[in-house]
């Protein structure tokens, strides 16, 4: 009898890479926004973890909330001096006091199978169909005009939706 092939080894994806990927895929965040996040953008209150991209904090669902909590507690850059408390960045880089660069985050996301441009566009498209432009803009920290453009492109035109709901109500009278 022949030997069975060894099962494929599952590589553990580092917590920072998982968090960065989830922020991009779930919340359509640009890599440049992710790289500039600080510990001050994360708020932990009991079991609730929120993050602020724009003007309104966003509640993070489990398991992302747990990953962000872990990242805040264990984040480490490659710099040999200082402590995590000295660095405000959620994604500390290799140089003391500096975050990971956008290109470093992009490379790390590619390694775990995330294609930042395509996946962010998909996330924006999905969010724009589900949320009114004003909420999308506040939540993601994008300009209202950008949110409206994405909404129109995704056919998530909330004005048309409201008019349609209004017309449906007239037929029931």
C-alpha positions in Angstrom: 0.0 0.0 0.0 1.2 3.5 -0.8 1.6 6.2 1.7 -1.2 8.8 2.0 -0.2 12.3 1.0 0.2 14.6 3.9 -2.7 16.9 4.4 -2.1 20.5 3.3 -0.7 22.6 6.1 -2.9 25.5 7.2 -0.8 28.6 7.6 -1.8 30.8 10.5 -2.6 34.3 9.2 -1.2 36.9 11.5 -3.8 38.9 13.5 -2.8 42.3 11.9 -3.2 40.9 8.4 -6.6 39.4 9.3 -7.8 42.7 10.8 -6.6 44.7 7.8 -8.2 42.3 5.4 -11.5 42.4 7.3 -11.6 46.2 7.5 -11.1 46.3 3.7 -13.6 43.6 2.9 -16.3 44.5 5.4 -16.0 48.2 5.6 -14.5 49.1 2.2 -11.6 50.9 3.8 -8.7 52.1 1.7 -5.3 50.7 2.6 -4.1 54.3 3.2 -6.9 54.7 5.8 -6.1 51.3 7.4 -2.4 52.1 7.7 -3.2 55.4 9.5 -5.5 53.9 12.2 -4.4 54.5 15.7 -5.3 52.8 19.0 -7.3 55.9 19.7 -9.6 55.1 16.8 -10.6 51.9 18.7 -12.9 52.0 21.6 -13.4 49.0 23.9 -16.3 49.1 26.4 -16.9 45.8 28.0 -17.9 43.4 25.2 -18.4 46.2 22.7 -15.6 47.2 20.3 -16.0 50.1 18.0 -13.7 51.7 15.4 -14.0 55.2 13.9 -13.2 55.6 10.3 -15.2 58.8 9.7 -17.3 60.8 12.1 -19.3 57.9 13.6 -18.0 54.9 15.4 -18.9 51.5 13.9 -19.7 48.5 16.1 -17.5 45.6 15.2 -19.1 42.2 15.0 -17.6 39.0 16.5 -15.1 37.6 15.6 -13.6 40.9 14.2 -14.2 42.6 17.6 -12.1 39.9 19.3 -9.3 40.2 16.7 -9.2 44.0 17.1 -9.1 43.6 20.9 -6.2 41.1 20.4 -4.4 43.4 18.0 -4.6 46.4 20.4 -3.1 44.3 23.2 -0.3 42.5 21.2 0.6 44.8 18.3 4.3 45.0 17.6 6.3 46.6 14.9 9.7 45.5 13.7 11.5 48.4 15.5 13.8 47.2 18.3 13.3 50.2 20.5 10.2 51.4 22.4 7.2 49.5 23.7 3.7 49.1 22.2 2.5 51.8 24.5 4.9 54.2 23.0 3.5 53.8 19.5 -0.1 55.0 18.7 -0.4 53.0 15.4 -2.8 50.1 15.2 -0.4 48.7 12.5 3.1 49.7 13.7 5.8 49.5 11.1 9.5 48.7 11.0 10.7 52.2 11.8 10.2 53.6 15.3 7.0 55.7 15.6 5.8 54.9 12.1 2.9 52.8 10.9 3.2 50.0 8.3 3.3 51.6 4.8 0.4 51.2 2.4 2.6 49.1 0.1 3.6 46.7 3.0 -0.1 46.2 3.9 -1.0 45.7 0.2 1.7 43.0 -0.1 0.6 41.3 3.1 -3.0 41.3 1.9 -2.1 39.8 -1.4 -0.2 37.0 0.4 -3.5 36.0 2.1 -5.5 36.1 -1.1 -7.1 39.5 -0.8 -7.0 41.8 -3.9 -7.4 45.2 -2.3 -8.7 47.2 -5.3 -11.2 44.5 -6.5 -12.3 43.5 -3.0 -12.7 47.1 -1.8 -14.9 47.8 -4.9 -17.0 44.8 -4.2 -17.4 45.9 -0.5 -18.3 49.5 -1.5 -20.8 48.2 -4.0 -22.5 45.9 -1.4 -22.6 48.6 1.3 -24.0 51.2 -1.1 -27.0 48.9 -1.9 -27.7 48.4 1.8 -27.2 51.9 3.3 -28.4 55.4 2.5 -25.6 57.7 1.2 -25.5 59.9 4.3 -24.9 57.0 6.6 -22.4 55.4 4.3 -20.4 58.6 4.1 -20.4 59.1 7.9 -19.6 55.5 8.6 -16.8 55.1 6.1 -15.4 58.6 6.3 -16.0 59.2 2.6 -17.4 62.4 1.0 -21.2 62.4 0.5 -20.7 62.8 -3.2 -18.6 59.6 -3.3 -21.3 57.7 -1.4 -24.0 59.0 -3.8 -21.9 57.9 -6.8 -21.4 54.4 -5.4 -25.1 54.2 -4.5 -26.2 55.1 -8.1 -23.6 52.7 -9.6 -25.0 49.9 -7.4 -28.6 50.8 -8.1 -29.1 51.5 -4.4 -30.8 54.8 -5.1 -32.6 55.4 -1.8 -34.6 58.3 -3.2 -36.1 56.0 -5.8 -36.7 53.4 -3.1 -38.6 55.8 -0.9 -40.7 56.9 -3.9 -41.5 53.3 -4.7 -42.5 52.5 -1.2 -44.7 55.6 -1.1 -46.4 54.6 -4.4 -47.0 51.0 -3.1 -48.8 52.5 -0.1 -51.2 54.4 -2.4 -52.5 51.2 -4.0 -53.5 49.8 -0.6 -55.8 52.7 0.3 
